[in-house]
Amino acid sequence: MNRILLGWLLLLPAIVFSQDFTSQFPCHKQTAYFDFYYLRESPRIPKITRFADGFVRLVNRDFFKADFDYPIRVLVFEDREQFKQFLIRQLHIADPPNFGVYVYRYKFFATYEDSGLGTFAHEILHPLVERNLKDRPQWAMEGIPTFFEKFYGYWQGGELTAFWGYQNPWRIQQLGTNLTELDLKQVIAAPKETEASSSVERSESSWRMVSVFLWQQGRFKRFLNLIATHDKAGYPTYFEAAMEMPVEKIIPLWQDYLNGVAAQRTKLLHLPPSSIFDEETTFTDFVTTNGISLIQPKTTP
């Protein structure tokens, strides 16, 4: 870490209430959908800003209408330590996350240069979900953004082509070897109904498992559309409406899914980070080398 920059960061006031932290960042780049503020001219920044704009267009094109009062502000620190120090000292977040965070109070998200494209996708989804999927269930507040943190794709002209539905190694590791015991009813229930449930069942990683399950069943886009249109199709929950069956009938499918993930655990733990390539040929070489399947489920409208 640059010691001069770290010293400067530590001298900043403990709390800043101006709601404008951007003056602390000497570099700025505005794009179609974002205002990026960053500490140095890094070669990573152009790739990040290009991806962010392309990702918003992809969400709007392939998943749900991505309305927002653009631009979204993004604070990009040089490394994880600077990012965490900012959250601790200026936002009073005692236990800061490792990759990124969207701060609703100040309407920006903060991260650092090499946090990964999956982090940017996840945090971009928070304001978009808040605006456009207001009626989502409690578990989906993180279940939807976490789904978008794992992907592989390439640029086709000025647009992104991406493949979805992959497990995230660190989240599989976080769930441990007992992921086959995840109780679906407990995972998707409202907090007041699960006061005695384990922390694992109330974690972002377990909620992500539900979203990936919906994707593999071909029901994730239907789930998003039902939320957007406030339509439960006569079912108690959007989850059941997306699956078009009561939760009791879904549980055997859920268990088969968990068993399949557990059987591939060793392989899944070695999946490479989310990646976007400049050319399709390079992307094809990458997925072939890493044994990544490009088969996508048939989507149920």
C-alpha positions as CSV (number, residue, x, y, z in Angstrom):
1,M,0.0,0.0,0.0
2,N,1.1,3.6,-0.7
3,R,2.1,4.8,2.9
4,I,1.6,8.4,2.1
5,L,-1.9,7.8,0.8
6,L,-2.7,5.6,3.8
7,G,-1.4,8.3,6.2
8,W,-3.6,10.9,4.4
9,L,-6.6,8.5,4.6
10,L,-6.1,8.0,8.4
11,L,-6.0,11.8,9.0
12,L,-9.5,12.3,7.6
13,P,-12.2,13.2,10.1
14,A,-13.8,10.2,11.8
15,I,-17.3,11.1,10.6
16,V,-18.3,13.1,7.5
17,F,-21.9,14.2,7.3
18,S,-21.8,16.2,4.1
19,Q,-23.1,13.3,2.1
20,D,-20.4,14.0,-0.4
21,F,-17.3,11.9,0.0
22,T,-16.2,12.5,-3.6
23,S,-13.9,15.4,-2.9
24,Q,-11.5,12.9,-1.3
25,F,-10.9,11.3,-4.7
26,P,-8.6,13.1,-7.1
27,C,-9.8,11.2,-10.2
28,H,-13.3,11.2,-11.8
29,K,-14.9,9.6,-14.8
30,Q,-18.5,9.9,-15.8
31,T,-20.1,7.3,-18.0
32,A,-23.6,6.8,-19.3
33,Y,-24.8,5.3,-16.0
34,F,-22.1,6.1,-13.4
35,D,-19.9,8.6,-11.7
36,F,-16.7,6.9,-10.8
37,Y,-14.4,8.5,-8.2
38,Y,-11.0,6.9,-7.7
39,L,-7.7,7.5,-6.1
40,R,-5.3,6.9,-9.0
41,E,-5.1,6.3,-12.7
42,S,-5.1,2.6,-12.7
43,P,-5.2,0.4,-15.9
44,R,-8.1,-1.4,-14.2
45,I,-10.4,1.6,-14.2
46,P,-11.3,1.7,-18.0
47,K,-12.2,-2.0,-17.9
48,I,-14.3,-1.5,-14.8
49,T,-16.2,1.5,-16.2
50,R,-16.8,-0.2,-19.5
51,F,-18.2,-3.3,-17.8
52,A,-20.4,-1.3,-15.4
53,D,-22.2,0.5,-18.3
54,G,-22.5,-2.7,-20.3
55,F,-23.9,-4.6,-17.3
56,V,-26.7,-2.1,-16.8
57,R,-27.7,-2.4,-20.4
58,L,-27.6,-6.2,-20.0
59,V,-29.8,-6.2,-16.9
60,N,-32.3,-3.9,-18.7
61,R,-32.2,-6.1,-21.8
62,D,-32.2,-9.6,-20.3
63,F,-33.7,-9.4,-16.7
64,F,-35.8,-6.5,-15.7
65,K,-36.3,-2.8,-16.5
66,A,-33.4,-1.0,-14.9
67,D,-34.8,2.4,-14.2
68,F,-32.9,4.7,-11.9
69,D,-31.9,8.3,-11.3
70,Y,-28.6,7.9,-13.0
71,P,-25.7,8.3,-12.6
72,I,-24.9,5.9,-9.7
73,R,-21.9,7.1,-7.7
74,V,-19.0,4.7,-7.2
75,L,-16.0,5.2,-4.9
76,V,-13.1,3.0,-5.9
77,F,-10.2,2.6,-3.4
78,E,-6.8,1.4,-4.3
79,D,-6.9,-1.8,-2.2
80,R,-9.0,-3.6,0.4
81,E,-7.3,-2.0,3.4
82,Q,-8.1,1.5,2.2
83,F,-11.7,0.4,1.5
84,K,-12.1,-1.1,5.0
85,Q,-10.5,1.9,6.7
86,F,-12.9,4.2,5.0
87,L,-15.9,2.2,6.1
88,I,-14.7,1.9,9.7
89,R,-13.5,5.5,10.2
90,Q,-16.0,7.5,8.1
91,L,-19.1,5.3,8.0
92,H,-18.7,3.6,11.4
93,I,-19.2,0.2,10.0
94,A,-17.5,-1.9,12.7
95,D,-17.3,-5.1,10.7
96,P,-16.8,-4.0,7.0
97,P,-17.4,-6.5,4.2
98,N,-14.4,-7.8,2.2
99,F,-15.4,-6.8,-1.3
100,G,-17.9,-4.0,-1.6
101,V,-21.0,-2.3,-0.1
102,Y,-23.9,-0.1,-1.3
103,V,-24.6,2.7,1.2
104,Y,-28.2,3.6,0.8
105,R,-27.9,6.7,3.1
106,Y,-25.4,8.4,0.8
107,K,-26.5,6.7,-2.4
108,F,-23.1,5.3,-3.5
109,F,-21.3,2.1,-3.5
110,A,-17.7,1.6,-2.4
111,T,-15.2,-1.0,-3.4
112,Y,-11.6,-1.3,-4.5
113,E,-9.8,-1.9,-7.8
114,D,-9.3,-5.6,-7.7
115,S,-12.4,-6.7,-5.8
116,G,-13.6,-8.4,-9.0
117,L,-16.2,-7.8,-11.6
118,G,-18.6,-9.9,-9.6
119,T,-18.5,-7.4,-6.8
120,F,-19.4,-4.5,-9.2
121,A,-22.3,-6.5,-10.6
122,H,-23.6,-7.4,-7.1
123,E,-23.4,-3.8,-5.8
124,I,-24.9,-2.3,-8.9
125,L,-27.9,-4.5,-8.4
126,H,-28.7,-3.1,-5.0
127,P,-30.0,0.3,-6.1
128,L,-31.6,-1.2,-9.2
129,V,-33.5,-3.9,-7.2
130,E,-34.5,-1.2,-4.6
131,R,-36.0,0.9,-7.3
132,N,-37.5,-1.6,-9.7
133,L,-38.3,-4.7,-7.5
134,K,-39.8,-3.1,-4.5
135,D,-42.0,-6.0,-3.5
136,R,-39.2,-8.6,-3.4
137,P,-39.2,-10.9,-0.4
138,Q,-36.7,-10.4,2.5
139,W,-34.4,-13.1,1.4
140,A,-34.2,-11.7,-2.2
141,M,-32.8,-8.4,-1.0
142,E,-29.5,-10.1,-1.1
143,G,-30.5,-13.2,-3.0
144,I,-31.0,-11.3,-6.2
145,P,-27.8,-9.2,-6.2
146,T,-25.7,-12.2,-5.1
147,F,-26.9,-14.2,-8.1
148,F,-25.3,-11.7,-10.5
149,E,-21.8,-12.0,-8.9
150,K,-20.8,-15.0,-10.9
151,F,-20.6,-15.1,-14.7
152,Y,-18.5,-15.5,-17.7
153,G,-18.8,-13.7,-21.0
154,Y,-17.3,-11.5,-23.7
155,W,-17.9,-8.3,-25.6
156,Q,-19.8,-8.5,-28.8
157,G,-19.4,-5.1,-30.4
158,G,-20.5,-2.7,-27.6
159,E,-22.7,-5.2,-25.8
160,L,-22.1,-7.9,-23.2
161,T,-22.8,-11.5,-23.8
162,A,-22.8,-13.4,-20.5
163,F,-23.5,-16.9,-19.1
164,W,-25.1,-17.3,-15.7
165,G,-26.0,-19.8,-13.0
166,Y,-22.5,-20.7,-11.7
167,Q,-21.8,-21.4,-8.1
168,N,-19.4,-19.0,-6.3
169,P,-16.5,-20.9,-4.7
170,W,-16.1,-18.8,-1.6
171,R,-19.8,-18.9,-0.9
172,I,-19.9,-22.7,-1.3
173,Q,-16.9,-22.8,1.1
174,Q,-18.8,-20.5,3.5
175,L,-21.8,-22.9,3.6
176,G,-19.5,-25.7,4.6
177,T,-19.9,-29.4,4.1
178,N,-23.5,-29.4,5.5
179,L,-25.1,-27.5,2.6
180,T,-27.2,-30.5,1.8
181,E,-29.0,-29.8,5.1
182,L,-30.2,-26.3,4.2
183,D,-33.8,-26.1,5.0
184,L,-35.6,-24.4,2.1
185,K,-38.5,-23.2,4.2
186,Q,-36.2,-21.6,6.8
187,V,-34.0,-20.0,4.1
188,I,-36.8,-18.2,2.3
189,A,-39.0,-17.4,5.4
190,A,-39.3,-13.9,6.7
191,P,-36.9,-13.1,9.6
192,K,-39.7,-13.0,12.2
193,E,-40.5,-16.6,11.4
194,T,-37.0,-17.9,11.7
195,E,-35.7,-16.4,15.0
196,A,-34.4,-19.8,16.0
197,S,-32.8,-20.7,12.6
198,S,-29.1,-21.0,12.2
199,S,-26.9,-18.2,10.9
200,V,-26.0,-20.3,7.9
201,E,-29.7,-20.4,6.8
202,R,-29.9,-16.6,7.2
203,S,-26.8,-15.9,5.2
204,E,-26.3,-14.2,1.8
205,S,-24.7,-17.5,0.6
206,S,-27.8,-19.5,1.4
207,W,-30.0,-16.9,-0.3
208,R,-27.8,-17.1,-3.3
209,M,-28.3,-20.8,-3.4
210,V,-32.0,-20.2,-3.8
211,S,-31.5,-17.8,-6.8
212,V,-29.2,-20.2,-8.5
213,F,-31.7,-23.0,-7.9
214,L,-34.4,-20.8,-9.6
215,W,-32.1,-20.2,-12.5
216,Q,-31.2,-23.8,-13.0
217,Q,-35.0,-24.6,-12.9
218,G,-35.5,-22.0,-15.6
219,R,-37.6,-19.9,-13.3
220,F,-35.3,-17.0,-12.2
221,K,-36.4,-14.5,-14.8
222,R,-40.1,-15.4,-14.1
223,F,-39.4,-14.8,-10.5
224,L,-38.1,-11.3,-11.3
225,N,-41.0,-10.5,-13.6
226,L,-43.6,-11.6,-11.1
227,I,-42.1,-9.3,-8.5
228,A,-41.9,-6.4,-10.9
229,T,-45.6,-6.9,-11.8
230,H,-46.7,-7.6,-8.2
231,D,-48.2,-10.9,-9.3
232,K,-48.1,-14.0,-7.1
233,A,-50.3,-15.9,-9.5
234,G,-52.5,-17.1,-6.6
235,Y,-49.6,-18.5,-4.5
236,P,-48.5,-17.3,-1.0
237,T,-45.0,-16.3,-2.2
238,Y,-43.3,-15.1,-5.4
239,F,-40.9,-18.1,-5.0
240,E,-43.8,-20.6,-5.3
241,A,-45.4,-18.6,-8.0
242,A,-42.2,-18.7,-10.0
243,M,-42.0,-22.5,-9.6
244,E,-45.8,-22.8,-10.2
245,M,-46.1,-25.3,-7.2
246,P,-46.3,-25.1,-3.5
247,V,-43.1,-25.2,-1.4
248,E,-43.8,-28.8,-0.3
249,K,-43.5,-30.0,-3.8
250,I,-40.4,-27.9,-4.5
251,I,-38.5,-29.4,-1.5
252,P,-37.5,-32.7,-3.3
253,L,-36.2,-30.7,-6.3
254,W,-34.3,-28.4,-3.9
255,Q,-32.8,-31.5,-2.2
256,D,-31.7,-32.9,-5.5
257,Y,-30.1,-29.6,-6.3
258,L,-28.2,-29.5,-3.0
259,N,-27.0,-33.0,-3.5
260,G,-25.8,-32.2,-6.9
261,V,-23.8,-29.2,-5.7
262,A,-22.3,-31.2,-2.9
263,A,-21.2,-33.9,-5.3
264,Q,-19.3,-31.3,-7.4
265,R,-18.0,-29.4,-4.4
266,T,-14.3,-30.0,-5.1
267,K,-14.7,-28.9,-8.7
268,L,-16.8,-25.9,-7.8
269,L,-14.2,-24.6,-5.3
270,H,-11.8,-24.2,-8.2
271,L,-14.0,-22.2,-10.5
272,P,-12.1,-19.1,-11.8
273,P,-13.3,-15.5,-10.9
274,S,-16.0,-13.9,-13.0
275,S,-14.5,-12.7,-16.3
276,I,-15.4,-10.8,-19.4
277,F,-13.2,-11.1,-22.5
278,D,-12.7,-8.7,-25.3
279,E,-13.2,-11.4,-28.0
280,E,-15.3,-14.5,-28.3
281,T,-12.4,-16.7,-29.4
282,T,-10.5,-15.8,-26.2
283,F,-13.6,-16.5,-24.1
284,T,-14.0,-19.9,-25.9
285,D,-10.4,-20.9,-25.1
286,F,-11.0,-19.8,-21.5
287,V,-14.1,-21.9,-20.9
288,T,-12.6,-24.9,-22.7
289,T,-9.4,-24.8,-20.6
290,N,-11.4,-24.5,-17.4
291,G,-14.1,-27.0,-18.2
292,I,-16.9,-24.4,-17.8
293,S,-20.3,-25.4,-19.2
294,L,-22.1,-22.9,-21.4
295,I,-25.4,-24.8,-21.2
296,Q,-28.1,-22.4,-20.0
297,P,-31.6,-23.6,-18.8
298,K,-34.7,-23.2,-20.9
299,T,-36.5,-20.2,-19.4
300,T,-40.1,-20.4,-18.3
301,P,-41.9,-17.0,-19.0
